[in-house]
């Protein structure tokens, strides 16, 4: 028969064996919808049960000669053509995305017929390709084989890429060797959650704080998935305001993405304002003090305050300086305060007016006022003793009118204030 005839006879027998081994597992190619991974590959792991999305020639199977899919249920085989068969697909990837796959080579021929197989990735349209897997009969020997070998390829930049699986039959068109290919068929997005802290403590959405809010993202990929490639780092919100939110994302190595938002961030770092109004600064004993206190907080609002209005006759506060202070706290915990000071003093005119306000008898009021005026004039002339005598007469008249034109409380006030003149 000769070597060529013997070789082709053996090839026919081995080809029948390959077909028989695959007959129970090779799946027909129905028209089905294909999932797309984040990297843009269609039907990457051949989990559609066919090679839809790919260009070229391949058998899709669940097992062959002891090989089973390393990921999912199916893988593809490219047999050596005459001279080369290929399977390829173009896809979009972003810089840093990782494509993970597995390949094996099974020699169905013998040396010196050096069949070979390879897996290459390249930027679409560019001449240079990266070989991620290669084998040949020279490496594995006649009728030798490799196990599944895992490989990975990291996209160097955003762009369009092509993956090409080639199987070459060397020097003849018989006894074709096989290269197997399977890609990680991760089409499930990772899970991501967002949590926040403020001032070192957990922060709850919708609550007020007077510190920065730090949002942290936790990302996880499904068991057996391609793994997390990137996740948004912590984000710090430091601007005063309510209804603020941030969003982070997570990407796995297959390019699937997920995002999460943390909303309802409310920050108020400004203290509430406490204001006193209506303070005249200086009051005579015959005048009325009327000072109002108010609080304001333009963001989170005042939650508690010791602010109170102050009102009453000036003499009731006592002579001298008086300081009013009040504080307020807003819903974010900021504390604010305000203060104001007024003085109460007695003058002859003021005491005279007060006596007139107190007395129910105008003649009594006029007599008391005359004595105050006379005492003031004596003091202006430097006549201390006459001044003292006049004030003593004032006190006697007040005492005499207690319970009559004056109440006992009014009498006590007039007597006390006259000594301060």
C-alpha positions as CSV (number, residue, x, y, z in Angstrom):
1,X,0.0,0.0,0.0
2,X,2.9,2.4,0.7
3,X,3.5,5.0,3.4
4,X,1.0,7.4,2.0
5,X,-1.7,4.8,1.7
6,X,-1.0,3.4,5.2
7,X,-1.0,6.9,6.6
8,X,-4.3,7.8,5.0
9,X,-5.8,4.4,6.2
10,X,-4.7,5.1,9.7
11,X,-6.0,8.6,9.4
12,X,-9.4,7.3,8.3
13,X,-9.5,5.0,11.3
14,X,-8.5,7.7,13.8
15,X,-10.9,10.2,12.2
16,X,-13.7,7.7,12.8
17,X,-12.5,7.3,16.4
18,X,-12.6,11.1,16.9
19,X,-16.1,11.4,15.4
20,X,-17.3,8.5,17.5
21,X,-15.8,10.0,20.6
22,X,-17.6,13.3,19.9
23,X,-20.9,11.9,18.5
24,X,-22.6,11.8,21.9
25,X,-21.5,15.2,22.9
26,X,-21.2,17.5,19.9
27,X,-24.2,19.8,20.0
28,X,-26.0,21.1,17.0
29,X,-26.1,24.9,16.4
30,X,-29.6,26.1,17.0
31,X,-30.3,29.8,16.7
32,X,-30.2,31.1,20.3
33,X,-29.7,34.4,22.1
34,X,-26.1,34.7,23.3
35,X,-25.0,36.4,26.4
36,X,-22.3,39.0,26.1
37,X,-19.7,39.5,28.7
38,X,-18.5,42.9,29.8
39,X,-15.4,42.5,27.5
40,X,-17.7,42.3,24.4
41,X,-17.1,38.6,23.7
42,X,-20.2,36.8,22.5
43,X,-20.7,33.2,23.7
44,X,-17.2,33.2,25.2
45,X,-17.4,29.9,26.9
46,X,-19.6,28.2,24.2
47,X,-22.3,27.8,26.8
48,X,-24.9,28.4,24.1
49,X,-23.9,24.8,23.1
50,X,-22.6,26.0,19.8
51,X,-20.0,28.4,18.2
52,X,-22.4,31.3,17.6
53,X,-20.7,34.6,17.7
54,X,-17.4,33.1,16.4
55,X,-16.1,32.9,12.9
56,X,-14.4,29.8,11.5
57,X,-14.7,26.1,12.0
58,X,-15.1,24.4,15.4
59,X,-16.8,21.5,17.1
60,X,-18.5,22.4,20.4
61,X,-18.6,19.5,22.9
62,X,-18.8,18.7,26.6
63,X,-16.2,16.0,26.5
64,X,-13.5,14.5,24.2
65,X,-10.9,11.9,24.8
66,X,-11.0,12.5,28.6
67,X,-11.2,16.3,28.3
68,X,-14.1,18.1,30.0
69,X,-14.9,21.8,30.1
70,X,-12.7,23.6,32.8
71,X,-15.4,26.3,33.0
72,X,-19.1,25.7,32.5
73,X,-20.4,22.8,30.4
74,X,-18.9,23.2,26.9
75,X,-15.7,23.9,25.1
76,X,-14.7,24.1,21.5
77,X,-12.2,22.1,19.4
78,X,-10.4,23.2,16.2
79,X,-9.0,20.4,14.1
80,X,-6.0,20.9,11.8
81,X,-7.1,22.0,8.4
82,X,-5.3,21.6,5.1
83,X,-3.1,23.3,6.1
84,X,-4.8,25.5,8.8
85,X,-8.3,25.9,10.3
86,X,-9.1,28.9,12.6
87,X,-11.7,30.1,15.0
88,X,-11.8,33.8,15.8
89,X,-13.8,36.6,17.2
90,X,-13.3,40.4,17.6
91,X,-14.4,42.1,20.7
92,X,-14.1,45.4,22.6
93,X,-12.1,45.6,25.9
94,X,-11.0,48.3,28.2
95,X,-7.4,48.9,29.4
96,X,-6.6,46.5,32.2
97,X,-9.4,44.0,31.5
98,X,-8.3,40.4,31.8
99,X,-9.4,37.6,29.5
100,X,-8.9,34.2,31.0
101,X,-9.0,30.9,29.1
102,X,-7.8,27.3,28.9
103,X,-6.3,25.4,26.0
104,X,-5.0,21.9,25.2
105,X,-3.3,20.3,22.3
106,X,-3.8,16.6,21.3
107,X,-1.7,15.2,18.6
108,X,-3.4,12.7,16.3
109,X,-0.3,12.3,14.1
110,X,3.3,11.3,14.4
111,X,6.6,12.8,13.7
112,X,7.9,14.1,11.3
113,X,4.4,15.5,10.7
114,X,4.6,18.4,13.1
115,X,1.0,19.4,13.6
116,X,0.6,22.5,15.8
117,X,-1.9,24.7,17.5
118,X,-1.9,28.2,19.0
119,X,-4.1,30.9,20.6
120,X,-3.2,34.5,19.8
121,X,-4.7,37.8,20.8
122,X,-4.0,41.1,19.0
123,X,-5.3,44.6,18.5
124,X,-7.7,44.4,15.6
125,X,-5.9,45.5,12.4
126,X,-2.5,45.5,14.0
127,X,0.2,43.1,12.9
128,X,1.7,42.1,16.2
129,X,-0.1,39.3,18.1
130,X,0.4,37.9,21.6
131,X,0.6,34.2,21.8
132,X,-1.0,32.9,25.0
133,X,-0.8,29.2,24.2
134,X,1.1,27.1,21.6
135,X,2.0,23.5,21.3
136,X,3.1,21.0,18.6
137,X,3.9,17.4,18.0
138,X,7.6,18.4,18.4
139,X,6.7,19.4,21.9
140,X,4.3,16.6,23.0
141,X,5.7,13.8,20.8
142,X,3.9,11.5,18.4
143,X,0.2,11.1,19.5
144,X,1.1,13.1,22.6
145,X,-1.1,15.7,24.4
146,X,-1.1,18.4,26.9
147,X,-3.5,18.9,29.8
148,X,-5.8,21.9,29.9
149,X,-3.5,24.9,30.5
150,X,-4.9,28.1,31.9
151,X,-3.7,31.4,30.4
152,X,-4.7,35.1,30.7
153,X,-4.4,38.2,28.6
154,X,-4.6,41.8,29.9
155,X,-5.8,44.4,27.4
156,X,-3.1,47.1,27.3
157,X,-5.5,49.8,26.2
158,X,-9.1,50.6,25.3
159,X,-9.8,49.2,21.9
160,X,-10.9,46.4,19.5
161,X,-9.2,43.1,19.9
162,X,-9.2,39.8,18.0
163,X,-8.7,36.3,19.5
164,X,-7.7,33.6,17.0
165,X,-7.4,29.9,17.6
166,X,-5.4,28.1,14.9
167,X,-4.8,24.4,14.3
168,X,-2.4,23.4,11.5
169,X,-1.9,20.0,9.8
170,X,1.8,19.9,8.7
171,X,2.9,18.5,5.4
172,X,-0.2,16.5,4.7
173,X,-4.0,16.7,5.0
174,X,-4.3,13.5,7.1
175,X,-4.5,12.7,10.8
176,X,-5.5,16.2,12.0
177,X,-4.5,17.1,15.5
178,X,-6.8,19.1,17.8
179,X,-6.6,22.2,19.8
180,X,-9.2,22.8,22.6
181,X,-10.4,26.2,23.7
182,X,-12.6,27.4,26.6
183,X,-13.0,30.9,27.9
184,X,-14.3,32.0,31.2
185,X,-18.0,32.4,30.6
186,X,-18.6,35.0,33.4
187,X,-21.6,37.0,32.4
188,X,-22.8,37.7,35.9
189,X,-22.1,41.1,37.3
190,X,-20.3,41.4,40.7
191,X,-22.2,42.5,43.7
192,X,-21.4,45.9,45.3
193,X,-22.6,47.6,48.4
194,X,-22.0,51.0,49.9
195,X,-21.6,52.0,53.5
196,X,-20.5,55.2,55.2
197,X,-18.8,56.5,58.3
198,X,-18.6,59.9,59.8
199,X,-16.1,60.9,62.5
200,X,-15.1,57.3,62.9
201,X,-18.6,56.0,63.5
202,X,-21.2,54.4,61.2
203,X,-23.2,56.9,59.3
204,X,-26.9,56.4,58.5
205,X,-28.4,57.9,55.4
206,X,-30.7,60.8,56.0
207,X,-29.1,61.8,59.3
208,X,-27.3,65.1,60.0
209,X,-23.6,65.2,60.8
210,X,-21.1,68.0,61.3
211,X,-18.2,65.9,59.9
212,X,-17.1,64.6,56.6
213,X,-18.8,61.5,55.4
214,X,-16.6,58.7,53.9
215,X,-18.3,56.2,51.7
216,X,-16.7,52.7,51.3
217,X,-17.6,50.2,48.6
218,X,-17.5,46.5,49.1
219,X,-17.3,44.3,45.9
220,X,-17.5,40.6,45.4
221,X,-17.7,38.3,42.4
222,X,-19.7,35.1,42.4
223,X,-17.8,31.9,43.4
224,X,-15.9,30.6,40.4
225,X,-16.3,33.9,38.6
226,X,-13.6,35.9,37.0
227,X,-12.8,37.8,40.2
228,X,-12.9,41.5,41.0
229,X,-10.7,43.7,38.8
230,X,-11.4,47.1,40.2
231,X,-13.7,48.9,42.6
232,X,-14.2,52.6,43.3
233,X,-12.0,53.7,46.2
234,X,-13.4,55.5,49.2
235,X,-15.2,58.7,48.5
236,X,-15.2,61.6,50.9
237,X,-18.1,64.1,51.0
238,X,-17.2,67.3,52.8
239,X,-19.5,69.9,51.4
240,X,-22.3,71.3,53.5
241,X,-25.7,70.4,52.1
242,X,-28.5,67.9,52.2
243,X,-29.6,65.3,49.7
244,X,-26.1,64.6,48.6
245,X,-25.1,61.3,47.1
246,X,-22.1,59.5,45.6
247,X,-21.9,56.5,43.3
248,X,-19.3,53.8,42.9
249,X,-18.8,50.9,40.6
250,X,-17.2,47.5,40.6
251,X,-15.8,45.6,37.6
252,X,-14.8,42.0,37.4
253,X,-12.1,40.5,35.2
254,X,-14.7,39.6,32.5
255,X,-15.7,43.3,32.3
256,X,-19.1,42.9,34.0
257,X,-19.9,46.0,36.1
258,X,-22.2,46.9,38.9
259,X,-22.8,50.1,40.7
260,X,-24.1,51.3,44.0
261,X,-25.1,54.7,45.3
262,X,-25.1,56.1,48.8
263,X,-27.8,58.8,49.1
264,X,-29.2,61.1,51.7
265,X,-25.9,62.5,52.9
266,X,-26.6,65.6,55.1
267,X,-23.7,67.7,56.3
268,X,-23.9,70.9,58.3
269,X,-20.7,72.3,59.8
270,X,-22.1,75.8,60.6
271,X,-23.2,76.6,64.1
272,X,-26.7,78.1,64.7
273,X,-26.8,81.9,65.1
274,X,-28.2,83.4,68.3
275,X,-29.2,87.1,68.0
276,X,-30.4,89.6,70.6
277,X,-32.5,92.5,69.3
278,X,-33.9,95.7,70.9
279,X,-31.1,96.4,73.3
280,X,-30.8,100.1,73.9
281,X,-27.5,99.7,75.7
282,X,-28.2,102.0,78.6
283,X,-31.5,102.4,80.5
284,X,-32.7,104.8,83.1
285,X,-34.5,103.4,86.1
286,X,-37.8,104.8,84.7
287,X,-37.4,103.0,81.4
288,X,-38.6,99.6,80.1
289,X,-36.2,96.9,79.0
290,X,-37.4,94.9,76.0
291,X,-34.8,92.6,74.4
292,X,-35.8,89.7,72.1
293,X,-33.7,86.6,71.5
294,X,-33.9,84.6,68.3
295,X,-32.1,81.7,66.8
296,X,-31.5,80.7,63.1
297,X,-29.9,77.8,61.3
298,X,-30.2,77.8,57.6
299,X,-29.4,74.1,57.0
300,X,-30.2,71.4,59.6
301,X,-32.3,73.6,61.8
302,X,-32.3,74.3,65.6
303,X,-33.1,71.4,67.8
304,X,-32.7,73.0,71.2
305,X,-32.2,76.5,72.5
306,X,-32.0,78.4,75.8
307,X,-32.9,81.6,74.0
308,X,-35.5,83.7,75.8
309,X,-36.8,87.3,75.6
310,X,-35.9,89.7,78.4
311,X,-38.4,92.4,79.4
312,X,-39.3,94.4,82.4
313,X,-38.8,97.7,84.2
314,X,-35.1,98.7,84.2
315,X,-35.1,99.3,88.0
316,X,-36.1,95.6,88.5
317,X,-32.8,94.4,87.0
318,X,-30.7,96.5,89.5
319,X,-28.2,99.2,88.9
320,X,-25.1,98.4,86.9
321,X,-24.1,96.1,84.0
322,X,-26.2,93.1,82.9
323,X,-25.1,90.4,80.4
324,X,-27.5,88.1,78.6
325,X,-26.2,84.9,77.1
326,X,-28.1,82.1,75.3
327,X,-27.0,79.0,73.4
328,X,-28.5,76.8,70.7
329,X,-27.8,73.4,69.2
330,X,-28.7,72.4,65.6
331,X,-29.7,68.9,64.3
332,X,-26.1,68.3,63.3
333,X,-24.8,68.9,66.8
334,X,-23.2,72.3,66.2
335,X,-23.4,74.7,69.1
336,X,-23.9,78.4,68.8
337,X,-24.2,81.2,71.3
338,X,-25.0,84.9,71.5
339,X,-24.5,87.6,74.1
340,X,-25.6,91.2,74.8
341,X,-24.9,93.6,77.6
342,X,-26.9,96.6,78.9
343,X,-26.5,99.1,81.8
344,X,-29.1,100.4,84.2
345,X,-28.3,103.8,85.9
346,X,-30.1,106.2,88.1
347,X,-30.3,110.0,87.4
348,X,-32.4,112.7,89.2
349,X,-34.6,112.9,86.1
350,X,-35.1,109.2,85.9
351,X,-35.8,108.9,89.7
352,X,-38.3,111.8,89.4
353,X,-40.1,110.1,86.5
354,X,-40.2,106.8,88.4
355,X,-41.7,108.4,91.4
356,X,-44.4,109.9,89.2
357,X,-45.0,106.5,87.6
358,X,-45.4,104.9,91.1
359,X,-47.5,107.5,92.9
360,X,-51.2,107.5,92.7
361,X,-51.3,111.1,94.0
362,X,-49.9,113.7,91.7
363,X,-49.2,116.1,94.6
364,X,-47.1,113.4,96.3
365,X,-45.3,112.8,93.1
366,X,-44.6,116.5,92.6
367,X,-43.3,116.8,96.2
368,X,-41.0,113.8,95.8
369,X,-39.7,115.2,92.5
370,X,-39.0,118.6,94.0
371,X,-36.9,117.1,96.8
372,X,-34.9,115.0,94.2
373,X,-34.3,118.1,92.1
374,X,-33.2,120.1,95.2
375,X,-30.8,117.4,96.3
376,X,-29.3,117.3,92.9
377,X,-28.8,121.0,92.9
378,X,-27.2,120.9,96.3
379,X,-24.8,118.2,95.1
380,X,-23.9,120.4,92.1
381,X,-23.0,123.2,94.5
382,X,-20.9,120.9,96.6
383,X,-23.3,121.1,99.6
384,X,-23.1,117.6,100.9
385,X,-24.9,118.2,104.2
386,X,-27.9,120.0,102.7
387,X,-28.1,117.3,100.0
388,X,-28.2,114.6,102.7
389,X,-30.9,116.5,104.6
390,X,-33.0,116.9,101.5
391,X,-32.7,113.2,100.7
392,X,-33.6,112.3,104.2
393,X,-36.7,114.4,103.8
394,X,-37.4,112.5,100.6
395,X,-37.1,109.2,102.5
396,X,-39.5,110.4,105.2
397,X,-42.1,111.4,102.6
398,X,-41.8,108.0,100.9
399,X,-42.2,106.3,104.2
400,X,-45.2,108.4,105.1
401,X,-46.9,107.6,101.8
402,X,-46.3,103.8,102.0
403,X,-49.6,102.1,101.9
404,X,-51.2,105.3,100.6
405,X,-49.9,106.8,97.4
406,X,-47.1,104.2,97.2
407,X,-47.0,100.4,97.7
408,X,-44.4,99.0,100.1
409,X,-42.5,97.6,97.2
410,X,-42.5,100.9,95.4
411,X,-41.4,102.7,98.5
412,X,-38.5,100.3,98.9
413,X,-37.3,100.9,95.4
414,X,-37.5,104.7,95.7
415,X,-35.6,104.6,98.9
416,X,-32.9,102.3,97.6
417,X,-32.4,104.3,94.4
418,X,-32.2,107.6,96.2
419,X,-29.1,106.4,98.1
420,X,-27.4,105.8,94.7
421,X,-27.9,109.3,93.4
